[in-house]
Amino acid sequence: MSITASKLLIADLASTVDHVPSNFIRPVHDRPNLQQFQSFNASSIPIIDLHGLHVSNRSEIIQNIAQACQNYGFFQVVNHGVPEDVVDKMVKVSKEFFDLAESERLKNYSEDSSKTTRLSTSFNVKTEKVSNWRDFLRLHCHPLEDYVKEWPTNPPSFREDVAEYSRNMRRLSMTLVEAISESLGLEKDYIDKALGKHGQHMAINYYPPCPEPELTYGLPAHTDPNAITILLQNHVPGLQVLKDGNWLTVNPVPNTFIINIGDQIQVISNDRYKSVLHRALVNCEKERMSIPTFYCPSPDAVIGPAPTLIDHDHPAQYTKFSYREYYDKFWNRGLSKETCVDMFKA
Ligand SMILES: O=C(O)CCC(=O)C(=O)O
């Protein structure tokens, strides 16, 4: 007999079931291969040391970034300038939030995706056919003063700790976007200008232990619709990145952030850089958390390949579109291996 979910949040359902409810079960051809997951131990994507990016080592670091963006669409950064205690507080307060009583967490619950602060579950509960083993608190973060007042006040240090983390994420995003722009041979500020009055959003993803992790995903394969993502994961592995047809596990490395190229940079780069499929697996023992910061174009920014990256050998791969149009398509069609960017091919 199949069981269906009876709680709004998976955090509250997970500990009450010893089988995955039927609405979380993926079709047989679309399930994670956990044997492969366990056999990977090494960290699998490039690690780039940002020390010296603003002085002596800039050109070497820019080259490393170019190679990582071409070959993986993903890399990790160390010596990124974000103080350890800022990260520790962010992780701690996020865990405290998800440890709050159900009734307290549910004060933030909404299924309205236009809300700029909301707690929800899975991905898009209104349209999806199969649910994901994830709850998430989504926050808009820039300009901070416009949004902090909407954020949860419980735990008491939430606003202060998350605001400090967001400021640091903004600095790091700007540094990376400049470096990525330069690595494409563009002016340092080209991408920043192309994105218009950019936005910054954050998700705090919570994946509770799952009794049958071989049947479902925390998040199924998808690419990110934004420009770049800076991901912080706790000490529990789960992130996998597609490389040459294989799913590589990105094991957590202390004091690093994982950076990935989103669809908008794939378009601006005219396909020199790839926005790569990735997914989150769950496990039966430990709760996992990840905190992506999404650096996004302004909704009215018009995105298209940079003119200097178009020539006889590299014709424009995409038509121009507004980010609003792009994001609406991404959100309404749901997470999918068929990436949204293909809908805007020239
Ligand atoms: O949990 C992870 O490691 C991945 C999260 C992710 O891909 C997302 O939130 O879009």
The ligand as an SDF file (V2000), in Angstrom:
LIG
                    3D

 10  9  0  0  0  0  0  0  0  0999 V2000
   22.3090   21.0020   -1.9100 O   0  0  0  0  0  0  0  0  0  0  0  0
   23.1040   21.1370   -2.8090 C   0  0  0  0  0  0  0  0  0  0  0  0
   24.2740   20.7720   -2.6990 O   0  0  0  0  0  0  0  0  0  0  0  0
   22.6820   21.7300   -4.1400 C   0  0  0  0  0  0  0  0  0  0  0  0
   21.6580   22.8330   -4.0030 C   0  0  0  0  0  0  0  0  0  0  0  0
   21.1860   23.3480   -5.3330 C   0  0  0  0  0  0  0  0  0  0  0  0
   21.5850   22.8980   -6.3750 O   0  0  0  0  0  0  0  0  0  0  0  0
   20.1870   24.4310   -5.3680 C   0  0  0  0  0  0  0  0  0  0  0  0
   19.6910   24.8690   -4.3080 O   0  0  0  0  0  0  0  0  0  0  0  0
   19.8520   24.8690   -6.5070 O   0  0  0  0  0  0  0  0  0  0  0  0
  1  2  2  0
  2  3  1  0
  2  4  1  0
  4  5  1  0
  5  6  1  0
  6  7  2  0
  6  8  1  0
  8  9  2  0
  8 10  1  0
M  END
$$$$
